[in-house]
Amino acid sequence: MDTEVQETYQEKAIMQLQADADKIAQLIKVQMDHLTMPQCPLYEEVLDTQMYGLSREIDFAVKLGLIERERGKNILSVLEKEMNILHELSIKK
Amino acid sequence: MDTEVQETYQEKAIMQLQADADKIAQLIKVQMDHLTMPQCPLYEEVLDTQMYGLSREIDFAVKLGLIERERGKNILSVLEKEMNILHELSIKK
């Protein structure tokens, strides 16, 4: 395979996945900033749905050989850690 | 871009998306074959979740330029038609 073209698709893939991960991180941040406000019970479901969607994109990219499995796992685990912090904070509230 | 390499990724993408669509079609078929049996209320939710996952994969592939938007829409609309038939059959039951 032509290395340059391969990299173009791989770069596009990682940029798109990171952009989608950033959107979820932003959702988490917004929710953290509003912990003192009346809680919306749907936010966990929204976050779960978004996480599932991102994991499907990552699986797809891994299967096509656009990103390494480890890299994909890292994107998800960073978000999972943030979600856990959010979850603990909202229990303590 | 090198046309040959581009096609390799595009072919991989369409094959993977079609394989995932086939899995959903299979789920729908299994459910149709069991319409006379006690219905599992979760099947619609399972199908919705799978459809959402597939739509995220398709969006991702479209954004990367791996498949055309129309082609992606077609994959989803074929499945949606089958789901509608299934839904109508299960109401009449």
N, CA and C atoms of all chains as a GROMACS GRO file, in nm:
protein
  558
    1MET      N    1   0.084  -0.122   0.000
    1MET     CA    2   0.000   0.000   0.000
    1MET      C    3   0.086   0.125   0.000
    2ASP      N    4   0.037   0.225  -0.067
    2ASP     CA    5   0.105   0.354  -0.070
    2ASP      C    6   0.100   0.415   0.071
    3THR      N    7   0.218   0.432   0.130
    3THR     CA    8   0.224   0.475   0.270
    3THR      C    9   0.160   0.611   0.293
    4GLU      N   10   0.180   0.701   0.196
    4GLU     CA   11   0.129   0.837   0.213
    4GLU      C   12  -0.023   0.841   0.218
    5VAL      N   13  -0.086   0.769   0.124
    5VAL     CA   14  -0.233   0.766   0.118
    5VAL      C   15  -0.289   0.697   0.241
    6GLN      N   16  -0.221   0.589   0.279
    6GLN     CA   17  -0.261   0.515   0.398
    6GLN      C   18  -0.266   0.609   0.518
    7GLU      N   19  -0.160   0.688   0.531
    7GLU     CA   20  -0.153   0.782   0.644
    7GLU      C   21  -0.264   0.887   0.639
    8THR      N   22  -0.301   0.927   0.518
    8THR     CA   23  -0.406   1.027   0.507
    8THR      C   24  -0.535   0.975   0.569
    9TYR      N   25  -0.574   0.853   0.532
    9TYR     CA   26  -0.695   0.794   0.590
    9TYR      C   27  -0.680   0.772   0.740
   10GLN      N   28  -0.562   0.728   0.780
   10GLN     CA   29  -0.539   0.703   0.923
   10GLN      C   30  -0.546   0.832   1.002
   11GLU      N   31  -0.488   0.940   0.946
   11GLU     CA   32  -0.493   1.069   1.015
   11GLU      C   33  -0.637   1.120   1.025
   12LYS      N   34  -0.710   1.107   0.912
   12LYS     CA   35  -0.850   1.149   0.913
   12LYS      C   36  -0.928   1.072   1.019
   13ALA      N   37  -0.901   0.942   1.026
   13ALA     CA   38  -0.976   0.857   1.120
   13ALA      C   39  -0.949   0.901   1.264
   14ILE      N   40  -0.823   0.922   1.297
   14ILE     CA   41  -0.790   0.956   1.436
   14ILE      C   42  -0.844   1.096   1.469
   15MET      N   43  -0.839   1.186   1.372
   15MET     CA   44  -0.892   1.321   1.396
   15MET      C   45  -1.043   1.317   1.420
   16GLN      N   46  -1.113   1.237   1.341
   16GLN     CA   47  -1.258   1.228   1.355
   16GLN      C   48  -1.296   1.164   1.489
   17LEU      N   49  -1.224   1.056   1.524
   17LEU     CA   50  -1.253   0.988   1.651
   17LEU      C   51  -1.225   1.080   1.769
   18GLN      N   52  -1.114   1.153   1.759
   18GLN     CA   53  -1.080   1.244   1.869
   18GLN      C   54  -1.184   1.356   1.880
   19ALA      N   55  -1.233   1.403   1.766
   19ALA     CA   56  -1.336   1.508   1.769
   19ALA      C   57  -1.462   1.455   1.837
   20ASP      N   58  -1.499   1.330   1.807
   20ASP     CA   59  -1.618   1.272   1.869
   20ASP      C   60  -1.595   1.248   2.018
   21ALA      N   61  -1.473   1.209   2.054
   21ALA     CA   62  -1.441   1.189   2.196
   21ALA      C   63  -1.446   1.323   2.270
   22ASP      N   64  -1.399   1.428   2.204
   22ASP     CA   65  -1.401   1.562   2.266
   22ASP      C   66  -1.543   1.608   2.294
   23LYS      N   67  -1.636   1.573   2.203
   23LYS     CA   68  -1.777   1.609   2.225
   23LYS      C   69  -1.829   1.544   2.352
   24ILE      N   70  -1.792   1.418   2.374
   24ILE     CA   71  -1.837   1.347   2.494
   24ILE      C   72  -1.772   1.409   2.618
   25ALA      N   73  -1.643   1.439   2.608
   25ALA     CA   74  -1.573   1.502   2.720
   25ALA      C   75  -1.640   1.635   2.756
   26GLN      N   76  -1.686   1.705   2.654
   26GLN     CA   77  -1.754   1.833   2.676
   26GLN      C   78  -1.888   1.811   2.749
   27LEU      N   79  -1.961   1.706   2.708
   27LEU     CA   80  -2.086   1.671   2.777
   27LEU      C   81  -2.061   1.642   2.924
   28ILE      N   82  -1.953   1.568   2.950
   28ILE     CA   83  -1.918   1.533   3.089
   28ILE      C   84  -1.886   1.660   3.167
   29LYS      N   85  -1.808   1.748   3.103
   29LYS     CA   86  -1.768   1.872   3.169
   29LYS      C   87  -1.891   1.957   3.203
   30VAL      N   88  -1.980   1.971   3.108
   30VAL     CA   89  -2.103   2.050   3.130
   30VAL      C   90  -2.180   1.993   3.249
   31GLN      N   91  -2.188   1.860   3.252
   31GLN     CA   92  -2.263   1.796   3.360
   31GLN      C   93  -2.196   1.820   3.495
   32MET      N   94  -2.061   1.814   3.497
   32MET     CA   95  -1.987   1.839   3.622
   32MET      C   96  -2.010   1.982   3.671
   33ASP      N   97  -2.012   2.076   3.577
   33ASP     CA   98  -2.031   2.217   3.613
   33ASP      C   99  -2.169   2.242   3.671
   34HIS      N  100  -2.262   2.149   3.645
   34HIS     CA  101  -2.400   2.171   3.689
   34HIS      C  102  -2.443   2.076   3.800
   35LEU      N  103  -2.344   2.021   3.869
   35LEU     CA  104  -2.375   1.921   3.972
   35LEU      C  105  -2.463   1.977   4.083
   36THR      N  106  -2.451   2.106   4.107
   36THR     CA  107  -2.530   2.165   4.215
   36THR      C  108  -2.673   2.198   4.171
   37MET      N  109  -2.697   2.187   4.042
   37MET     CA  110  -2.831   2.216   3.992
   37MET      C  111  -2.917   2.089   3.991
   38PRO      N  112  -3.049   2.107   3.981
   38PRO     CA  113  -3.135   1.988   3.978
   38PRO      C  114  -3.085   1.894   3.867
   39GLN      N  115  -3.066   1.769   3.901
   39GLN     CA  116  -3.001   1.678   3.808
   39GLN      C  117  -3.097   1.626   3.701
   40CYS      N  118  -3.048   1.621   3.581
   40CYS     CA  119  -3.126   1.562   3.474
   40CYS      C  120  -3.097   1.412   3.474
   41PRO      N  121  -3.199   1.330   3.498
   41PRO     CA  122  -3.174   1.186   3.510
   41PRO      C  123  -3.134   1.123   3.377
   42LEU      N  124  -3.151   1.198   3.268
   42LEU     CA  125  -3.122   1.140   3.136
   42LEU      C  126  -2.975   1.149   3.098
   43TYR      N  127  -2.898   1.229   3.174
   43TYR     CA  128  -2.762   1.252   3.126
   43TYR      C  129  -2.678   1.125   3.120
   44GLU      N  130  -2.701   1.033   3.215
   44GLU     CA  131  -2.622   0.909   3.211
   44GLU      C  132  -2.657   0.828   3.086
   45GLU      N  133  -2.786   0.829   3.052
   45GLU     CA  134  -2.828   0.755   2.933
   45GLU      C  135  -2.770   0.818   2.806
   46VAL      N  136  -2.772   0.952   2.803
   46VAL     CA  137  -2.715   1.022   2.688
   46VAL      C  138  -2.567   0.990   2.675
   47LEU      N  139  -2.496   0.995   2.788
   47LEU     CA  140  -2.352   0.965   2.785
   47LEU      C  141  -2.327   0.821   2.743
   48ASP      N  142  -2.406   0.727   2.797
   48ASP     CA  143  -2.390   0.586   2.759
   48ASP      C  144  -2.410   0.566   2.610
   49THR      N  145  -2.514   0.633   2.557
   49THR     CA  146  -2.543   0.619   2.414
   49THR      C  147  -2.427   0.674   2.331
   50GLN      N  148  -2.377   0.791   2.371
   50GLN     CA  149  -2.266   0.850   2.298
   50GLN      C  150  -2.140   0.763   2.306
   51MET      N  151  -2.116   0.705   2.423
   51MET     CA  152  -2.000   0.617   2.440
   51MET      C  153  -2.014   0.494   2.351
   52TYR      N  154  -2.134   0.439   2.345
   52TYR     CA  155  -2.157   0.323   2.259
   52TYR      C  156  -2.132   0.359   2.112
   53GLY      N  157  -2.184   0.475   2.070
   53GLY     CA  158  -2.163   0.518   1.933
   53GLY      C  159  -2.015   0.533   1.900
   54LEU      N  160  -1.941   0.594   1.991
   54LEU     CA  161  -1.798   0.612   1.970
   54LEU      C  162  -1.725   0.477   1.966
   55SER      N  163  -1.767   0.384   2.052
   55SER     CA  164  -1.700   0.252   2.054
   55SER      C  165  -1.725   0.177   1.922
   56ARG      N  166  -1.844   0.198   1.863
   56ARG     CA  167  -1.872   0.135   1.733
   56ARG      C  168  -1.786   0.196   1.622
   57GLU      N  169  -1.766   0.327   1.628
   57GLU     CA  170  -1.679   0.393   1.529
   57GLU      C  171  -1.535   0.341   1.543
   58ILE      N  172  -1.492   0.328   1.668
   58ILE     CA  173  -1.355   0.282   1.694
   58ILE      C  174  -1.337   0.138   1.644
   59ASP      N  175  -1.432   0.050   1.678
   59ASP     CA  176  -1.425  -0.089   1.630
   59ASP      C  177  -1.414  -0.094   1.478
   60PHE      N  178  -1.497  -0.013   1.416
   60PHE     CA  179  -1.499  -0.007   1.270
   60PHE      C  180  -1.362   0.037   1.216
   61ALA      N  181  -1.306   0.141   1.274
   61ALA     CA  182  -1.176   0.192   1.230
   61ALA      C  183  -1.065   0.089   1.254
   62VAL      N  184  -1.075   0.015   1.365
   62VAL     CA  185  -0.975  -0.089   1.395
   62VAL      C  186  -0.985  -0.201   1.292
   63LYS      N  187  -1.108  -0.243   1.261
   63LYS     CA  188  -1.128  -0.351   1.164
   63LYS      C  189  -1.076  -0.314   1.025
   64LEU      N  190  -1.085  -0.185   0.992
   64LEU     CA  191  -1.035  -0.141   0.861
   64LEU      C  192  -0.884  -0.120   0.862
   65GLY      N  193  -0.825  -0.126   0.981
   65GLY     CA  194  -0.680  -0.105   0.990
   65GLY      C  195  -0.644   0.043   0.991
   66LEU      N  196  -0.740   0.130   1.028
   66LEU     CA  197  -0.712   0.274   1.027
   66LEU      C  198  -0.649   0.322   1.156
   67ILE      N  199  -0.682   0.253   1.267
   67ILE     CA  200  -0.613   0.286   1.393
   67ILE      C  201  -0.577   0.156   1.465
   68GLU      N  202  -0.482   0.166   1.556
   68GLU     CA  203  -0.445   0.048   1.634
   68GLU      C  204  -0.545   0.028   1.748
   69ARG      N  205  -0.568  -0.099   1.779
   69ARG     CA  206  -0.666  -0.132   1.882
   69ARG      C  207  -0.634  -0.062   2.015
   70GLU      N  208  -0.505  -0.058   2.050
   70GLU     CA  209  -0.464   0.006   2.176
   70GLU      C  210  -0.503   0.154   2.181
   71ARG      N  211  -0.479   0.220   2.069
   71ARG     CA  212  -0.509   0.363   2.061
   71ARG      C  213  -0.659   0.387   2.080
   72GLY      N  214  -0.739   0.300   2.018
   72GLY     CA  215  -0.883   0.310   2.032
   72GLY      C  216  -0.927   0.289   2.176
   73LYS      N  217  -0.867   0.188   2.239
   73LYS     CA  218  -0.900   0.159   2.379
   73LYS      C  219  -0.866   0.278   2.467
   74ASN      N  220  -0.754   0.342   2.439
   74ASN     CA  221  -0.712   0.458   2.520
   74ASN      C  222  -0.813   0.572   2.512
   75ILE      N  223  -0.862   0.597   2.391
   75ILE     CA  224  -0.961   0.706   2.375
   75ILE      C  225  -1.081   0.680   2.465
   76LEU      N  226  -1.129   0.554   2.464
   76LEU     CA  227  -1.245   0.520   2.545
   76LEU      C  228  -1.214   0.523   2.695
   77SER      N  229  -1.094   0.475   2.733
   77SER     CA  230  -1.068   0.464   2.877
   77SER      C  231  -1.049   0.602   2.941
   78VAL      N  232  -0.996   0.698   2.867
   78VAL     CA  233  -0.986   0.835   2.919
   78VAL      C  234  -1.126   0.887   2.953
   79LEU      N  235  -1.220   0.864   2.861
   79LEU     CA  236  -1.358   0.910   2.884
   79LEU      C  237  -1.424   0.834   2.999
   80GLU      N  238  -1.396   0.703   3.006
   80GLU     CA  239  -1.456   0.624   3.114
   80GLU      C  240  -1.411   0.673   3.252
   81LYS      N  241  -1.284   0.710   3.260
   81LYS     CA  242  -1.234   0.763   3.388
   81LYS      C  243  -1.307   0.890   3.426
   82GLU      N  244  -1.326   0.979   3.327
   82GLU     CA  245  -1.398   1.104   3.355
   82GLU      C  246  -1.543   1.077   3.395
   83MET      N  247  -1.602   0.977   3.331
   83MET     CA  248  -1.741   0.942   3.364
   83MET      C  249  -1.750   0.888   3.507
   84ASN      N  250  -1.649   0.810   3.546
   84ASN     CA  251  -1.648   0.756   3.682
   84ASN      C  252  -1.637   0.867   3.786
   85ILE      N  253  -1.550   0.964   3.758
   85ILE     CA  254  -1.537   1.079   3.849
   85ILE      C  255  -1.671   1.151   3.860
   86LEU      N  256  -1.732   1.174   3.745
   86LEU     CA  257  -1.862   1.242   3.744
   86LEU      C  258  -1.965   1.163   3.824
   87HIS      N  259  -1.963   1.032   3.805
   87HIS     CA  260  -2.060   0.946   3.874
   87HIS      C  261  -2.042   0.955   4.026
   88GLU      N  262  -1.916   0.949   4.069
   88GLU     CA  263  -1.889   0.957   4.213
   88GLU      C  264  -1.929   1.091   4.271
   89LEU      N  265  -1.898   1.198   4.198
   89LEU     CA  266  -1.935   1.331   4.244
   89LEU      C  267  -2.086   1.345   4.257
   90SER      N  268  -2.159   1.286   4.164
   90SER     CA  269  -2.305   1.303   4.167
   90SER      C  270  -2.369   1.217   4.276
   91ILE      N  271  -2.300   1.110   4.318
   91ILE     CA  272  -2.352   1.031   4.430
   91ILE      C  273  -2.332   1.108   4.561
   92LYS      N  274  -2.214   1.169   4.574
   92LYS     CA  275  -2.179   1.243   4.697
   92LYS      C  276  -2.265   1.368   4.716
   93LYS      N  277  -2.309   1.424   4.605
   93LYS     CA  278  -2.381   1.551   4.607
   93LYS      C  279  -2.491   1.555   4.716
   94MET      N  280  -0.455   1.139  -0.466
   94MET     CA  281  -0.450   1.012  -0.393
   94MET      C  282  -0.433   0.893  -0.488
   95ASP      N  283  -0.363   0.794  -0.445
   95ASP     CA  284  -0.346   0.672  -0.521
   95ASP      C  285  -0.482   0.600  -0.529
   96THR      N  286  -0.534   0.589  -0.651
   96THR     CA  287  -0.669   0.536  -0.669
   96THR      C  288  -0.683   0.393  -0.617
   97GLU      N  289  -0.579   0.315  -0.638
   97GLU     CA  290  -0.588   0.173  -0.598
   97GLU      C  291  -0.601   0.156  -0.447
   98VAL      N  292  -0.516   0.230  -0.374
   98VAL     CA  293  -0.518   0.220  -0.228
   98VAL      C  294  -0.649   0.275  -0.173
   99GLN      N  295  -0.693   0.386  -0.234
   99GLN     CA  296  -0.818   0.447  -0.194
   99GLN      C  297  -0.931   0.344  -0.204
  100GLU      N  298  -0.932   0.271  -0.316
  100GLU     CA  299  -1.036   0.171  -0.337
  100GLU      C  300  -1.028   0.058  -0.235
  101THR      N  301  -0.906   0.024  -0.194
  101THR     CA  302  -0.891  -0.082  -0.096
  101THR      C  303  -0.963  -0.047   0.034
  102TYR      N  304  -0.940   0.076   0.083
  102TYR     CA  305  -1.008   0.118   0.205
  102TYR      C  306  -1.158   0.130   0.183
  103GLN      N  307  -1.195   0.182   0.066
  103GLN     CA  308  -1.338   0.198   0.036
  103GLN      C  309  -1.406   0.062   0.028
  104GLU      N  310  -1.339  -0.034  -0.034
  104GLU     CA  311  -1.398  -0.170  -0.043
  104GLU      C  312  -1.410  -0.233   0.095
  105LYS      N  313  -1.304  -0.217   0.174
  105LYS     CA  314  -1.309  -0.271   0.311
  105LYS      C  315  -1.425  -0.210   0.388
  106ALA      N  316  -1.440  -0.077   0.373
  106ALA     CA  317  -1.545  -0.006   0.447
  106ALA      C  318  -1.682  -0.060   0.409
  107ILE      N  319  -1.708  -0.071   0.279
  107ILE     CA  320  -1.841  -0.114   0.236
  107ILE      C  321  -1.866  -0.260   0.276
  108MET      N  322  -1.762  -0.342   0.271
  108MET     CA  323  -1.779  -0.482   0.312
  108MET      C  324  -1.812  -0.492   0.461
  109GLN      N  325  -1.743  -0.411   0.541
  109GLN     CA  326  -1.766  -0.416   0.686
  109GLN      C  327  -1.905  -0.363   0.720
  110LEU      N  328  -1.945  -0.254   0.655
  110LEU     CA  329  -2.078  -0.198   0.682
  110LEU      C  330  -2.187  -0.296   0.639
  111GLN      N  331  -2.164  -0.360   0.524
  111GLN     CA  332  -2.264  -0.455   0.476
  111GLN      C  333  -2.272  -0.576   0.571
  112ALA      N  334  -2.158  -0.618   0.622
  112ALA     CA  335  -2.157  -0.731   0.717
  112ALA      C  336  -2.236  -0.695   0.843
  113ASP      N  337  -2.219  -0.571   0.891
  113ASP     CA  338  -2.292  -0.528   1.010
  113ASP      C  339  -2.440  -0.514   0.981
  114ALA      N  340  -2.473  -0.467   0.860
  114ALA     CA  341  -2.614  -0.456   0.821
  114ALA      C  342  -2.675  -0.596   0.812
  115ASP      N  343  -2.600  -0.691   0.760
  115ASP     CA  344  -2.650  -0.829   0.747
  115ASP      C  345  -2.683  -0.888   0.884
  116LYS      N  346  -2.601  -0.854   0.983
  116LYS     CA  347  -2.626  -0.904   1.120
  116LYS      C  348  -2.761  -0.853   1.170
  117ILE      N  349  -2.791  -0.725   1.142
  117ILE     CA  350  -2.919  -0.668   1.184
  117ILE      C  351  -3.034  -0.734   1.107
  118ALA      N  352  -3.014  -0.752   0.977
  118ALA     CA  353  -3.117  -0.818   0.895
  118ALA      C  354  -3.145  -0.957   0.950
  119GLN      N  355  -3.041  -1.024   0.996
  119GLN     CA  356  -3.055  -1.158   1.053
  119GLN      C  357  -3.137  -1.153   1.183
  120LEU      N  358  -3.108  -1.053   1.266
  120LEU     CA  359  -3.186  -1.032   1.390
  120LEU      C  360  -3.334  -1.012   1.358
  121ILE      N  361  -3.360  -0.933   1.255
  121ILE     CA  362  -3.499  -0.906   1.216
  121ILE      C  363  -3.565  -1.035   1.168
  122LYS      N  364  -3.492  -1.112   1.088
  122LYS     CA  365  -3.545  -1.238   1.035
  122LYS      C  366  -3.579  -1.335   1.149
  123VAL      N  367  -3.487  -1.348   1.241
  123VAL     CA  368  -3.510  -1.438   1.355
  123VAL      C  369  -3.636  -1.396   1.429
  124GLN      N  370  -3.651  -1.264   1.448
  124GLN     CA  371  -3.768  -1.216   1.520
  124GLN      C  372  -3.897  -1.244   1.442
  125MET      N  373  -3.891  -1.228   1.310
  125MET     CA  374  -4.008  -1.256   1.227
  125MET      C  375  -4.046  -1.404   1.235
  126ASP      N  376  -3.947  -1.490   1.235
  126ASP     CA  377  -3.972  -1.635   1.241
  126ASP      C  378  -4.034  -1.676   1.373
  127HIS      N  379  -4.023  -1.590   1.474
  127HIS     CA  380  -4.073  -1.625   1.607
  127HIS      C  381  -4.192  -1.541   1.650
  128LEU      N  382  -4.260  -1.485   1.550
  128LEU     CA  383  -4.373  -1.396   1.583
  128LEU      C  384  -4.484  -1.468   1.659
  129THR      N  385  -4.496  -1.598   1.636
  129THR     CA  386  -4.603  -1.674   1.702
  129THR      C  387  -4.565  -1.713   1.845
  130MET      N  388  -4.438  -1.691   1.878
  130MET     CA  389  -4.394  -1.727   2.013
  130MET      C  390  -4.408  -1.607   2.108
  131PRO      N  391  -4.406  -1.634   2.239
  131PRO     CA  392  -4.416  -1.522   2.334
  131PRO      C  393  -4.310  -1.417   2.299
  132GLN      N  394  -4.355  -1.294   2.288
  132GLN     CA  395  -4.265  -1.191   2.236
  132GLN      C  396  -4.169  -1.138   2.342
  133CYS      N  397  -4.048  -1.120   2.298
  133CYS     CA  398  -3.950  -1.059   2.388
  133CYS      C  399  -3.959  -0.908   2.371
  134PRO      N  400  -3.996  -0.836   2.478
  134PRO     CA  401  -4.016  -0.692   2.463
  134PRO      C  402  -3.887  -0.617   2.436
  135LEU      N  403  -3.775  -0.685   2.455
  135LEU     CA  404  -3.648  -0.616   2.438
  135LEU      C  405  -3.601  -0.611   2.293
  136TYR      N  406  -3.664  -0.689   2.205
  136TYR     CA  407  -3.606  -0.699   2.071
  136TYR      C  408  -3.605  -0.564   1.999
  137GLU      N  409  -3.711  -0.482   2.022
  137GLU     CA  410  -3.711  -0.351   1.954
  137GLU      C  411  -3.596  -0.264   2.002
  138GLU      N  412  -3.570  -0.272   2.133
  138GLU     CA  413  -3.460  -0.192   2.187
  138GLU      C  414  -3.326  -0.241   2.133
  139VAL      N  415  -3.311  -0.374   2.125
  139VAL     CA  416  -3.187  -0.430   2.071
  139VAL      C  417  -3.168  -0.384   1.926
  140LEU      N  418  -3.277  -0.394   1.849
  140LEU     CA  419  -3.267  -0.352   1.708
  140LEU      C  420  -3.236  -0.203   1.697
  141ASP      N  421  -3.301  -0.121   1.778
  141ASP     CA  422  -3.274   0.023   1.775
  141ASP      C  423  -3.128   0.053   1.808
  142THR      N  424  -3.077  -0.016   1.908
  142THR     CA  425  -2.937   0.005   1.948
  142THR      C  426  -2.843  -0.033   1.834
  143GLN      N  427  -2.871  -0.149   1.772
  143GLN     CA  428  -2.786  -0.193   1.661
  143GLN      C  429  -2.794  -0.097   1.542
  144MET      N  430  -2.915  -0.047   1.517
  144MET     CA  431  -2.932   0.048   1.406
  144MET      C  432  -2.854   0.177   1.434
  145TYR      N  433  -2.860   0.222   1.559
  145TYR     CA  434  -2.786   0.342   1.596
  145TYR      C  435  -2.635   0.320   1.576
  146GLY      N  436  -2.587   0.204   1.621
  146GLY     CA  437  -2.445   0.172   1.605
  146GLY      C  438  -2.403   0.172   1.459
  147LEU      N  439  -2.486   0.111   1.376
  147LEU     CA  440  -2.455   0.106   1.233
  147LEU      C  441  -2.458   0.246   1.172
  148SER      N  442  -2.554   0.329   1.215
  148SER     CA  443  -2.562   0.465   1.158
  148SER      C  444  -2.439   0.547   1.196
  149ARG      N  445  -2.385   0.522   1.317
  149ARG     CA  446  -2.262   0.592   1.356
  149ARG      C  447  -2.143   0.547   1.271
  150GLU      N  448  -2.135   0.417   1.244
  150GLU     CA  449  -2.028   0.366   1.157
  150GLU      C  450  -2.038   0.429   1.018
  151ILE      N  451  -2.160   0.436   0.968
  151ILE     CA  452  -2.182   0.491   0.833
  151ILE      C  453  -2.145   0.639   0.829
  152ASP      N  454  -2.190   0.716   0.928
  152ASP     CA  455  -2.153   0.859   0.935
  152ASP      C  456  -2.002   0.876   0.935
  153PHE      N  457  -1.938   0.794   1.015
  153PHE     CA  458  -1.792   0.799   1.025
  153PHE      C  459  -1.727   0.771   0.889
  154ALA      N  460  -1.774   0.667   0.821
  154ALA     CA  461  -1.720   0.630   0.690
  154ALA      C  462  -1.745   0.739   0.586
  155VAL      N  463  -1.863   0.804   0.596
  155VAL     CA  464  -1.895   0.912   0.502
  155VAL      C  465  -1.801   1.031   0.526
  156LYS      N  466  -1.782   1.065   0.656
  156LYS     CA  467  -1.695   1.179   0.688
  156LYS      C  468  -1.551   1.157   0.641
  157LEU      N  469  -1.508   1.030   0.643
  157LEU     CA  470  -1.372   1.000   0.598
  157LEU      C  471  -1.363   0.991   0.445
  158GLY      N  472  -1.478   0.994   0.378
  158GLY     CA  473  -1.479   0.982   0.233
  158GLY      C  474  -1.464   0.838   0.187
  159LEU      N  475  -1.499   0.742   0.272
  159LEU     CA  476  -1.486   0.601   0.237
  159LEU      C  477  -1.608   0.549   0.162
  160ILE      N  478  -1.725   0.604   0.192
  160ILE     CA  479  -1.844   0.568   0.113
  160ILE      C  480  -1.924   0.695   0.084
  161GLU      N  481  -2.009   0.686  -0.019
  161GLU     CA  482  -2.095   0.801  -0.051
  161GLU      C  483  -2.213   0.804   0.044
  162ARG      N  484  -2.257   0.927   0.073
  162ARG     CA  485  -2.368   0.944   0.168
  162ARG      C  486  -2.492   0.865   0.123
  163GLU      N  487  -2.520   0.871  -0.007
  163GLU     CA  488  -2.639   0.801  -0.060
  163GLU      C  489  -2.633   0.651  -0.033
  164ARG      N  490  -2.515   0.594  -0.056
  164ARG     CA  491  -2.497   0.450  -0.035
  164ARG      C  492  -2.522   0.413   0.111
  165GLY      N  493  -2.470   0.497   0.200
  165GLY     CA  494  -2.492   0.474   0.343
  165GLY      C  495  -2.639   0.480   0.379
  166LYS      N  496  -2.708   0.583   0.324
  166LYS     CA  497  -2.851   0.598   0.350
  166LYS      C  498  -2.927   0.475   0.302
  167ASN      N  499  -2.888   0.422   0.186
  167ASN     CA  500  -2.956   0.305   0.132
  167ASN      C  501  -2.945   0.184   0.224
  168ILE      N  502  -2.825   0.164   0.278
  168ILE     CA  503  -2.805   0.049   0.368
  168ILE      C  504  -2.903   0.060   0.485
  169LEU      N  505  -2.915   0.181   0.540
  169LEU     CA  506  -3.005   0.199   0.655
  169LEU      C  507  -3.152   0.187   0.615
  170SER      N  508  -3.187   0.241   0.497
  170SER     CA  509  -3.330   0.243   0.462
  170SER      C  510  -3.381   0.102   0.430
  171VAL      N  511  -3.297   0.017   0.374
  171VAL     CA  512  -3.336  -0.122   0.351
  171VAL      C  513  -3.373  -0.187   0.484
  172LEU      N  514  -3.289  -0.166   0.584
  172LEU     CA  515  -3.315  -0.224   0.716
  172LEU      C  516  -3.439  -0.163   0.781
  173GLU      N  517  -3.455  -0.031   0.763
  173GLU     CA  518  -3.573   0.034   0.823
  173GLU      C  519  -3.703  -0.022   0.766
  174LYS      N  520  -3.703  -0.050   0.635
  174LYS     CA  521  -3.822  -0.108   0.573
  174LYS      C  522  -3.853  -0.243   0.635
  175GLU      N  523  -3.750  -0.324   0.654
  175GLU     CA  524  -3.770  -0.457   0.714
  175GLU      C  525  -3.821  -0.444   0.857
  176MET      N  526  -3.766  -0.345   0.929
  176MET     CA  527  -3.812  -0.324   1.066
  176MET      C  528  -3.958  -0.282   1.071
  177ASN      N  529  -3.999  -0.199   0.972
  177ASN     CA  530  -4.139  -0.156   0.968
  177ASN      C  531  -4.232  -0.275   0.942
  178ILE      N  532  -4.191  -0.363   0.851
  178ILE     CA  533  -4.272  -0.483   0.822
  178ILE      C  534  -4.285  -0.566   0.949
  179LEU      N  535  -4.171  -0.585   1.015
  179LEU     CA  536  -4.172  -0.663   1.140
  179LEU      C  537  -4.264  -0.599   1.242
  180HIS      N  538  -4.257  -0.467   1.253
  180HIS     CA  539  -4.338  -0.395   1.351
  180HIS      C  540  -4.487  -0.414   1.322
  181GLU      N  541  -4.524  -0.402   1.195
  181GLU     CA  542  -4.665  -0.419   1.157
  181GLU      C  543  -4.712  -0.562   1.183
  182LEU      N  544  -4.628  -0.657   1.150
  182LEU     CA  545  -4.665  -0.797   1.173
  182LEU      C  546  -4.686  -0.824   1.322
  183SER      N  547  -4.602  -0.765   1.406
  183SER     CA  548  -4.613  -0.794   1.549
  183SER      C  549  -4.732  -0.723   1.612
  184ILE      N  550  -4.780  -0.613   1.550
  184ILE     CA  551  -4.901  -0.547   1.599
  184ILE      C  552  -5.024  -0.631   1.565
  185LYS      N  553  -5.026  -0.684   1.440
  185LYS     CA  554  -5.140  -0.765   1.393
  185LYS      C  555  -5.155  -0.896   1.468
  186LYS      N  556  -5.042  -0.946   1.516
  186LYS     CA  557  -5.039  -1.079   1.577
  186LYS      C  558  -5.152  -1.099   1.678
   0.00000   0.00000   0.00000
